[in-house]
């Protein structure tokens, strides 16, 4: 499919930031295109626009295109319109479009979702709030830490293939004090807990010591427990906690210590030395963001179990690394049955993740991959700002260097170690040198990291069943997750940001993805799943719209299949088409 901006000097980069209305409408069209109208062959590109039909609702929509995409992940501009009975076109606002989506999915599935429109409205409200805040933001970051935090806090619009990417429960006036999009940084709340009422595990002594050193000194026989202040406000009236505070089993030491900055996940905070992943009894996008008991233990168990595999990957691919999660700590107040109360155990659970100093290559600046790949220039890390004067040859060199760092360790983890990494855009840090060129990638968040049982029987057998089962995927589900996160969520989106700068390079950018996959196959072997990928089998894309509609957990999400741009004949035909249309 030829691009709409196909000459070598053309650009499809947006002129500025969209309004909240436009951002929500375009995201809904993306979801319809990928999961509903596209798979049912109810879309066409014509005269510079995408036409998209909702077959059950009987609505024909139109939106102008900035650029087409080989993967079907097009770039839109302007308002969405609908065709009237007389063939005329009129603008559809985001509320009406959301109602059309609601009706189409109700007719398609035979069920209704009373939360759906409210969650879209919540996402719109969050985008409106953050757009107002960003207009008041200060100067550009001046050092590596502030550049990193700026990248974490620059995602104003969120996942462009999720119907409610910025939905959060609660009033924006309550959560904005803790939101990354508004640059939130704040002190933690500290509790002192009698040692026998503390639940914790640790794979490294420094990890629990890092918790002990965070805040004020505690009396003898007590341990320090940091809490996210938003979560503390949510749980402070829990009867067992109130009783423990009254009896002195728990002491409220108040807020204090150095400030922690909110990262893109909202509940993971960073102070420049250690990441702390807290529970939040808040629905963000799709799920309540709590550290379940199996996730608390699972993080430490994975840190122990993965040590040999991660050491091998680090030796073979020295430009990559994984941030471990070696400890957790929580509050274990016994309930009526004598067991720790689950609401408090999970609600106050905090996971310690390695900080950047332990893994970062010297002289590099870490940037969140999602910020580099953002469709819009929302922060200094976005690729048009990271490479402000990038010529086509510079963009291609940057891309090749990045793919060489990112792709091989993910493939080796799966095929050689039965390890399913989750390298989506929010789980990868791009570490760049002084010229903005990629020098290292860091993977993070063990919550999405899974084991293939056939590779890890002994490890899994040694764990409690409730911890082991959520830690596994079968081989096919694991492969779908790897391909989706690596190629569809990550590579395709970063490629799209580069293609916005140089639309005529899109086929060459995909050709370099294929070359890295082929190079790995040539060097390390080509198992059937990798051979199929190189042959151009359809790519799995997570069905975020349908998952949200059906109110499923992320782990239960299904996939839709996208035509692959990786097959040699597709790339050859695309390049030929582009050459003849310039």
C-alpha positions as CSV (number, residue, x, y, z in Angstrom):
1,X,0.0,0.0,0.0
2,X,1.7,3.3,-1.1
3,X,2.0,6.0,1.6
4,X,0.0,9.2,1.3
5,X,3.3,11.1,1.7
6,X,5.6,9.2,-0.5
7,X,8.3,11.5,-1.8
8,X,11.8,11.2,-0.2
9,X,11.6,14.7,1.3
10,X,8.0,14.2,2.7
11,X,7.1,13.9,6.3
12,X,3.9,12.7,8.0
13,X,4.7,13.9,11.4
14,X,1.9,15.7,13.2
15,X,2.0,19.4,13.4
16,X,1.2,19.5,17.1
17,X,-0.8,17.7,19.9
18,X,-4.4,16.6,19.2
19,X,-7.2,17.7,21.4
20,X,-8.6,15.2,23.9
21,X,-11.7,14.9,21.7
22,X,-9.5,14.0,18.7
23,X,-7.3,11.6,20.6
24,X,-10.2,9.6,22.0
25,X,-11.9,9.4,18.6
26,X,-8.8,8.3,16.8
27,X,-8.1,5.6,19.4
28,X,-11.6,4.2,19.1
29,X,-11.2,4.1,15.3
30,X,-7.9,2.3,15.8
31,X,-9.6,-0.3,17.9
32,X,-12.4,-0.8,15.4
33,X,-10.0,-1.1,12.5
34,X,-7.9,-3.7,14.3
35,X,-10.6,-5.8,16.0
36,X,-14.0,-5.3,14.4
37,X,-14.3,-3.7,11.0
38,X,-10.8,-4.7,9.7
39,X,-11.2,-8.5,10.3
40,X,-14.7,-8.4,8.8
41,X,-13.4,-6.6,5.6
42,X,-15.4,-3.5,6.3
43,X,-12.7,-1.0,5.6
44,X,-11.1,0.7,2.6
45,X,-8.5,3.4,2.0
46,X,-9.7,5.8,-0.7
47,X,-9.0,9.5,-1.6
48,X,-6.8,10.1,1.4
49,X,-9.2,8.8,3.9
50,X,-10.1,5.6,5.8
51,X,-13.7,4.4,5.3
52,X,-14.8,2.1,8.1
53,X,-18.2,0.5,8.4
54,X,-19.9,-0.8,11.5
55,X,-21.9,-3.6,9.9
56,X,-24.4,-4.3,12.7
57,X,-25.0,-0.7,13.6
58,X,-25.2,0.3,9.9
59,X,-22.9,3.3,10.2
60,X,-20.2,4.3,7.7
61,X,-17.4,6.4,9.2
62,X,-14.6,8.4,7.5
63,X,-11.4,9.9,8.8
64,X,-8.6,11.6,6.9
65,X,-5.1,10.0,6.8
66,X,-1.7,11.5,7.4
67,X,0.0,8.2,6.4
68,X,-1.0,4.7,5.6
69,X,0.8,1.7,7.2
70,X,1.9,-1.7,5.9
71,X,0.6,-3.2,9.2
72,X,-2.7,-1.3,8.9
73,X,-1.8,0.9,11.9
74,X,-2.6,4.1,10.0
75,X,-2.1,7.7,11.1
76,X,-5.2,9.8,11.3
77,X,-5.8,13.6,11.3
78,X,-8.9,15.7,12.0
79,X,-12.4,14.8,13.0
80,X,-14.2,11.6,12.4
81,X,-17.3,11.9,10.1
82,X,-20.3,9.7,9.4
83,X,-22.3,9.4,6.2
84,X,-26.0,10.5,6.4
85,X,-28.9,9.0,4.6
86,X,-28.5,11.4,1.7
87,X,-24.8,10.6,1.3
88,X,-23.7,13.8,3.0
89,X,-21.0,13.7,5.7
90,X,-21.1,15.3,9.2
91,X,-18.7,15.3,12.1
92,X,-19.1,12.7,14.9
93,X,-18.0,13.8,18.3
94,X,-16.2,11.3,20.6
95,X,-19.3,10.6,22.7
96,X,-21.4,9.7,19.7
97,X,-18.6,7.5,18.3
98,X,-18.3,5.8,21.7
99,X,-22.0,5.1,21.7
100,X,-21.7,3.6,18.1
101,X,-19.0,1.3,19.4
102,X,-21.1,0.3,22.4
103,X,-24.0,-0.5,20.1
104,X,-21.9,-2.5,17.6
105,X,-20.3,-4.6,20.3
106,X,-23.7,-5.2,22.0
107,X,-25.1,-6.5,18.7
108,X,-22.0,-8.5,18.0
109,X,-21.8,-10.2,21.3
110,X,-25.4,-10.3,22.6
111,X,-24.3,-8.8,25.9
112,X,-24.0,-5.2,27.2
113,X,-21.3,-3.6,29.2
114,X,-22.6,-0.8,31.5
115,X,-19.1,0.3,32.4
116,X,-17.8,0.9,28.9
117,X,-19.0,4.4,28.1
118,X,-18.1,5.6,31.6
119,X,-14.6,4.3,31.2
120,X,-14.2,6.0,27.9
121,X,-15.4,9.2,29.5
122,X,-12.9,8.7,32.3
123,X,-10.1,8.3,29.8
124,X,-11.2,11.5,28.0
125,X,-11.3,13.4,31.3
126,X,-7.8,12.2,32.2
127,X,-6.4,13.4,28.8
128,X,-8.1,16.7,29.2
129,X,-6.6,17.2,32.6
130,X,-3.1,16.2,31.5
131,X,-3.2,18.4,28.4
132,X,-4.0,21.4,30.6
133,X,-1.1,20.4,32.9
134,X,1.4,19.9,30.1
135,X,0.8,23.4,28.9
136,X,2.2,24.6,32.3
137,X,5.2,22.3,32.3
138,X,8.6,23.8,32.8
139,X,11.9,23.7,30.8
140,X,13.5,20.7,29.1
141,X,15.3,18.2,31.3
142,X,19.0,19.1,31.9
143,X,20.5,15.9,33.3
144,X,20.2,12.1,32.7
145,X,17.9,11.4,35.6
146,X,15.5,14.2,34.7
147,X,15.6,13.2,31.1
148,X,14.7,9.7,32.1
149,X,11.8,10.8,34.4
150,X,10.6,13.2,31.7
151,X,10.3,10.2,29.3
152,X,8.3,8.2,31.9
153,X,6.0,11.1,32.5
154,X,5.4,12.2,28.9
155,X,2.7,9.7,27.8
156,X,-0.3,11.9,27.6
157,X,-2.5,9.8,25.4
158,X,-1.5,6.2,26.2
159,X,-1.9,3.0,24.2
160,X,-3.4,3.9,20.8
161,X,-5.0,0.5,20.4
162,X,-6.8,0.5,23.8
163,X,-10.3,1.9,24.0
164,X,-9.7,3.4,27.5
165,X,-5.9,4.0,27.7
166,X,-6.1,6.7,30.4
167,X,-9.1,5.5,32.4
168,X,-8.7,5.7,36.2
169,X,-11.2,5.4,38.9
170,X,-11.7,8.5,41.0
171,X,-11.8,12.2,40.6
172,X,-8.9,13.7,38.6
173,X,-8.4,16.2,41.5
174,X,-7.7,13.2,43.7
175,X,-5.3,11.3,41.4
176,X,-3.6,14.1,39.7
177,X,-1.3,14.6,42.7
178,X,0.1,11.1,41.9
179,X,-0.1,11.0,38.1
180,X,3.0,10.8,36.0
181,X,1.5,12.9,33.2
182,X,1.5,16.0,35.5
183,X,5.1,15.4,36.6
184,X,4.1,14.1,40.1
185,X,6.8,13.5,42.7
186,X,6.0,13.2,46.4
187,X,7.2,11.7,49.7
188,X,6.1,8.2,50.7
189,X,4.0,7.5,53.8
190,X,5.9,5.4,56.4
191,X,4.6,2.8,58.9
192,X,6.6,1.1,61.6
193,X,5.3,-2.5,61.9
194,X,6.1,-5.0,64.7
195,X,8.5,-7.5,63.1
196,X,6.3,-10.5,63.6
197,X,3.5,-8.8,61.6
198,X,5.7,-8.2,58.6
199,X,5.5,-10.5,55.6
200,X,8.6,-10.4,53.3
201,X,10.8,-12.5,51.1
202,X,14.2,-11.6,49.7
203,X,16.6,-13.0,47.1
204,X,19.2,-10.4,47.8
205,X,20.1,-8.9,51.3
206,X,20.5,-5.4,49.8
207,X,16.9,-5.3,48.7
208,X,15.3,-5.4,52.2
209,X,18.1,-3.1,53.5
210,X,17.1,-0.6,50.8
211,X,13.6,-0.6,52.3
212,X,15.0,-0.1,55.8
213,X,17.1,2.8,54.8
214,X,14.3,4.8,53.0
215,X,12.7,6.7,55.9
216,X,12.9,7.5,59.6
217,X,14.4,5.2,62.2
218,X,11.9,2.8,63.8
219,X,11.8,1.6,67.4
220,X,13.4,-1.7,68.3
221,X,11.3,-4.7,67.3
222,X,9.7,-2.8,64.4
223,X,10.3,-2.8,60.7
224,X,9.8,0.1,58.3
225,X,7.1,-0.3,55.7
226,X,6.8,2.4,53.0
227,X,3.3,3.0,51.5
228,X,2.1,4.8,48.5
229,X,0.2,7.8,50.0
230,X,-2.8,7.3,47.6
231,X,-3.1,3.7,48.7
232,X,-2.7,4.6,52.4
233,X,-5.7,7.0,52.1
234,X,-7.7,4.2,50.5
235,X,-6.9,1.7,53.3
236,X,-6.5,3.8,56.4
237,X,-10.0,3.1,57.7
238,X,-9.7,-0.7,57.4
239,X,-10.9,-2.0,60.8
240,X,-7.8,-4.3,61.3
241,X,-5.4,-1.4,60.5
242,X,-7.3,1.0,62.8
243,X,-7.1,-1.6,65.6
244,X,-3.3,-2.2,65.0
245,X,-2.7,1.6,65.1
246,X,-4.7,1.9,68.3
247,X,-2.8,-0.9,69.9
248,X,0.7,0.2,68.8
249,X,1.3,-2.8,66.6
250,X,1.5,-0.4,63.7
251,X,2.9,3.1,64.1
252,X,2.0,5.8,61.6
253,X,5.2,7.8,61.0
254,X,3.6,10.1,58.5
255,X,5.0,11.3,55.2
256,X,8.7,12.1,54.8
257,X,12.0,11.2,53.2
258,X,13.2,11.9,49.7
259,X,10.5,12.3,47.0
260,X,9.7,9.5,44.6
261,X,8.5,10.3,41.1
262,X,5.7,8.5,39.4
263,X,6.7,6.4,36.4
264,X,4.4,5.5,33.4
265,X,2.7,2.6,35.2
266,X,1.5,5.1,37.9
267,X,2.0,2.7,40.8
268,X,5.8,2.2,40.3
269,X,7.8,5.0,41.8
270,X,11.5,5.9,41.4
271,X,13.9,8.0,43.5
272,X,17.0,7.7,41.3
273,X,18.3,4.6,43.2
274,X,15.5,2.1,43.7
275,X,12.1,1.3,42.0
276,X,9.3,0.5,44.3
277,X,6.2,-1.2,42.8
278,X,3.2,-0.5,45.1
279,X,-0.4,-1.8,45.0
280,X,-3.1,0.7,44.1
281,X,-6.8,-0.2,44.6
282,X,-7.4,1.8,41.5
283,X,-8.5,0.6,38.1
284,X,-6.1,1.9,35.5
285,X,-6.9,1.1,31.8
286,X,-8.2,-2.5,32.4
287,X,-7.4,-3.8,35.8
288,X,-7.1,-3.0,39.5
289,X,-3.4,-2.4,40.0
290,X,-2.8,-4.6,43.1
291,X,0.1,-6.8,43.9
292,X,-1.6,-10.1,44.4
293,X,-0.1,-12.5,46.9
294,X,1.2,-14.8,44.1
295,X,2.8,-11.8,42.4
296,X,4.6,-10.7,45.5
297,X,6.1,-14.2,46.0
298,X,6.4,-14.7,42.3
299,X,8.7,-11.7,41.7
300,X,11.2,-13.0,44.2
301,X,10.9,-16.6,42.9
302,X,11.5,-15.5,39.3
303,X,14.5,-13.4,40.4
304,X,16.0,-16.5,41.9
305,X,15.0,-18.9,39.1
306,X,16.1,-16.7,36.2
307,X,19.6,-16.0,37.5
308,X,21.3,-18.6,35.2
309,X,19.3,-17.7,32.1
310,X,19.8,-14.0,32.6
311,X,23.5,-14.5,33.2
312,X,23.7,-16.4,29.9
313,X,21.8,-13.7,28.0
314,X,23.9,-11.0,29.4
315,X,27.1,-12.8,28.3
316,X,25.8,-13.4,24.8
317,X,24.0,-10.1,24.4
318,X,26.0,-7.6,26.4
319,X,23.9,-4.7,25.1
320,X,20.9,-5.9,27.0
321,X,19.9,-6.4,30.7
322,X,16.9,-7.2,32.9
323,X,16.0,-5.3,36.1
324,X,15.4,-7.9,38.8
325,X,12.8,-7.8,41.6
326,X,14.6,-9.4,44.5
327,X,12.3,-8.6,47.4
328,X,8.8,-7.6,48.7
329,X,7.5,-6.5,52.0
330,X,4.0,-6.1,53.3
331,X,1.7,-6.0,56.3
332,X,0.4,-9.3,57.7
333,X,-2.3,-8.5,60.3
334,X,-4.2,-11.7,61.2
335,X,-7.9,-11.8,60.4
336,X,-10.7,-13.7,62.1
337,X,-9.3,-17.1,60.8
338,X,-5.8,-16.3,62.0
339,X,-4.4,-16.0,58.5
340,X,-3.1,-12.6,57.2
341,X,-5.9,-10.4,56.0
342,X,-5.6,-10.5,52.2
343,X,-6.9,-7.0,51.6
344,X,-4.1,-5.6,53.7
345,X,-1.4,-8.1,52.7
346,X,-2.0,-7.3,49.0
347,X,-2.9,-3.7,49.5
348,X,0.3,-2.8,51.3
349,X,2.6,-5.1,49.3
350,X,5.6,-3.3,47.8
351,X,8.0,-5.0,45.4
352,X,11.6,-3.8,45.3
353,X,13.0,-3.5,41.7
354,X,16.7,-2.8,40.9
355,X,17.4,0.8,40.2
356,X,19.2,2.0,37.0
357,X,22.7,2.5,38.5
358,X,23.1,-1.3,38.9
359,X,22.5,-2.1,35.2
360,X,22.9,1.1,33.2
361,X,25.8,1.2,30.7
362,X,28.2,4.1,31.5
363,X,27.6,7.3,29.7
364,X,24.1,6.4,28.5
365,X,20.8,8.1,29.2
366,X,17.8,5.7,29.7
367,X,14.6,6.6,28.0
368,X,11.2,4.8,28.1
369,X,10.7,3.2,24.7
370,X,7.0,4.2,24.7
371,X,8.1,7.9,24.9
372,X,10.5,7.5,22.0
373,X,7.8,5.8,19.9
374,X,5.0,8.2,20.8
375,X,3.0,9.3,17.8
376,X,3.1,12.9,19.1
377,X,6.0,15.0,20.4
378,X,4.9,14.9,24.0
379,X,8.4,14.9,25.5
380,X,12.1,15.4,24.7
381,X,12.6,11.6,24.2
382,X,10.2,11.4,21.2
383,X,12.1,10.3,18.2
384,X,11.6,13.6,16.3
385,X,13.2,15.4,19.2
386,X,15.8,12.7,20.0
387,X,17.0,12.9,16.4
388,X,16.0,16.4,15.4
389,X,18.1,16.5,12.2
390,X,17.9,12.8,11.2
391,X,18.5,12.2,7.6
392,X,17.3,9.0,6.1
393,X,20.7,7.3,6.5
394,X,20.8,8.4,10.1
395,X,17.3,7.1,10.8
396,X,18.2,3.7,9.3
397,X,21.5,3.5,11.2
398,X,19.6,4.3,14.4
399,X,17.0,1.6,13.6
400,X,19.5,-1.1,12.8
401,X,21.4,-0.4,16.0
402,X,18.2,-0.6,18.1
403,X,16.9,-3.8,16.5
404,X,20.3,-5.5,17.1
405,X,20.0,-4.7,20.8
406,X,16.3,-5.5,21.2
407,X,15.4,-8.5,19.2
408,X,18.0,-11.2,19.6
409,X,17.9,-11.5,23.5
410,X,14.1,-11.8,23.4
411,X,14.2,-14.6,20.8
412,X,17.0,-16.4,22.7
413,X,15.1,-16.1,26.0
414,X,12.2,-17.9,24.4
415,X,13.9,-20.6,22.3
416,X,16.9,-21.3,24.4
417,X,15.6,-20.8,28.0
418,X,11.8,-21.2,27.8
419,X,11.5,-17.7,29.1
420,X,8.7,-15.4,27.9
421,X,9.8,-11.8,28.2
422,X,7.1,-9.1,27.8
423,X,9.0,-6.4,25.9
424,X,6.1,-4.1,25.1
425,X,6.9,-0.3,24.9
426,X,6.3,0.4,28.6
427,X,8.6,-2.4,29.7
428,X,11.7,-1.4,27.8
429,X,14.2,1.3,28.3
430,X,16.3,2.6,25.4
431,X,19.7,3.7,26.7
432,X,21.2,6.2,24.2
433,X,24.7,7.7,24.0
434,X,25.6,11.4,23.7
435,X,24.5,11.4,20.0
436,X,21.1,9.8,20.8
437,X,22.2,6.5,19.3
438,X,21.0,3.3,21.0
439,X,23.8,1.7,23.1
440,X,21.8,-0.6,25.5
441,X,18.2,-1.9,26.2
442,X,16.9,-2.8,29.6
443,X,13.8,-5.0,30.2
444,X,11.7,-4.6,33.3
445,X,8.6,-5.8,35.1
446,X,8.6,-9.5,36.0
447,X,4.8,-9.5,36.4
448,X,4.5,-10.2,32.7
449,X,7.5,-12.6,32.5
450,X,6.5,-16.2,32.2
451,X,8.1,-19.7,32.1
452,X,7.4,-22.5,29.7
453,X,6.6,-25.5,31.8
454,X,8.6,-28.0,29.7
455,X,11.8,-26.0,30.3
456,X,11.2,-25.3,34.1
457,X,9.5,-28.3,35.6
458,X,11.8,-28.6,38.6
459,X,11.6,-24.9,39.4
460,X,7.8,-24.8,39.1
461,X,7.4,-28.0,41.1
462,X,9.3,-26.5,44.0
463,X,6.8,-23.5,44.3
464,X,3.4,-23.4,45.8
465,X,0.8,-24.1,43.1
466,X,-0.9,-20.7,43.5
467,X,2.5,-19.1,42.7
468,X,3.6,-21.4,40.0
469,X,0.5,-21.5,37.8
470,X,0.2,-17.7,37.1
471,X,3.9,-17.8,36.3
472,X,3.5,-20.1,33.2
473,X,2.3,-20.0,29.6
474,X,2.1,-22.9,27.3
475,X,4.5,-22.7,24.3
476,X,1.9,-21.3,21.8
477,X,0.4,-18.7,24.2
478,X,3.9,-17.7,25.2
479,X,5.0,-17.3,21.5
480,X,1.9,-15.2,20.8
481,X,2.8,-13.0,23.7
482,X,6.4,-12.6,22.6
483,X,5.5,-11.8,19.0
484,X,2.7,-9.4,20.0
485,X,4.8,-7.5,22.6
486,X,8.0,-7.5,20.5
487,X,6.8,-6.9,17.0
488,X,3.2,-5.5,17.1
489,X,3.2,-3.4,20.3
490,X,6.9,-2.4,20.2
491,X,8.8,-2.7,16.9
492,X,5.8,-1.6,14.8
493,X,5.1,1.4,16.9
494,X,8.7,2.7,17.0
495,X,9.0,1.9,13.3
496,X,5.8,4.1,12.7
497,X,7.4,7.0,14.5
498,X,10.5,6.8,12.2
499,X,8.2,6.4,9.2
500,X,6.4,9.6,10.2
501,X,9.7,11.4,9.6
502,X,10.6,9.5,6.4
503,X,7.4,7.8,4.9
504,X,9.3,6.5,1.9
505,X,11.5,4.4,4.2
506,X,8.7,2.2,5.7
507,X,9.4,-0.9,3.6
508,X,13.1,-0.6,4.2
509,X,12.5,-0.3,8.0
510,X,10.5,-3.5,7.9
511,X,13.1,-5.1,5.7
512,X,15.6,-4.5,8.5
513,X,13.3,-6.1,11.0
514,X,13.2,-9.2,8.8
515,X,17.0,-9.1,8.4
516,X,17.5,-9.2,12.2
517,X,15.1,-12.1,12.5
518,X,16.9,-13.9,9.7
519,X,20.3,-13.2,11.1
520,X,19.3,-14.7,14.5
521,X,17.9,-17.8,12.6
522,X,21.2,-18.1,10.7
523,X,23.3,-17.9,13.8
524,X,21.3,-19.8,16.3
525,X,19.0,-22.0,14.3
526,X,15.5,-21.6,12.9
527,X,12.8,-23.5,14.8
528,X,9.4,-23.8,13.2
529,X,7.8,-20.8,14.9
530,X,10.6,-18.5,13.8
531,X,10.5,-20.0,10.2
532,X,6.8,-19.3,10.1
533,X,7.4,-15.7,11.2
534,X,9.9,-15.2,8.4
535,X,7.5,-16.8,6.0
536,X,4.9,-14.1,6.8
537,X,2.3,-15.8,8.9
538,X,-0.2,-13.3,10.4
539,X,1.0,-11.5,13.5
540,X,-1.0,-11.7,16.8
541,X,-2.3,-8.4,18.1
542,X,-3.9,-8.3,21.6
543,X,-7.6,-7.6,21.4
544,X,-7.8,-4.8,23.9
545,X,-11.2,-3.5,22.8
546,X,-12.9,-7.0,23.1
547,X,-11.0,-7.8,26.3
548,X,-12.3,-4.6,27.9
549,X,-15.8,-5.2,26.5
550,X,-15.9,-8.7,27.9
551,X,-14.4,-7.5,31.2
552,X,-11.6,-10.1,31.1
553,X,-8.3,-10.0,32.9
554,X,-5.3,-9.1,30.7
555,X,-4.0,-12.6,31.1
556,X,-7.2,-13.9,29.5
557,X,-7.0,-11.5,26.5
558,X,-7.4,-13.0,23.0
559,X,-5.6,-12.0,19.8
560,X,-6.7,-10.9,16.4
561,X,-4.4,-11.7,13.4
562,X,-2.8,-8.9,11.3
563,X,-1.4,-9.4,7.8
564,X,2.4,-9.5,8.2
565,X,4.7,-7.0,6.5
566,X,7.7,-9.4,7.1
567,X,7.4,-11.8,4.1
568,X,9.9,-11.2,1.4
569,X,7.3,-10.9,-1.4
570,X,5.3,-8.3,0.6
571,X,8.4,-6.1,1.2
572,X,9.4,-6.5,-2.5
573,X,6.0,-5.6,-3.8
574,X,5.7,-2.7,-1.4
575,X,9.1,-1.3,-2.4
576,X,8.2,-1.7,-6.1
577,X,4.9,0.1,-5.6
578,X,6.6,3.0,-3.8
579,X,9.3,3.3,-6.4
580,X,6.7,3.7,-9.2
581,X,4.5,6.1,-7.2
582,X,7.2,8.6,-6.3
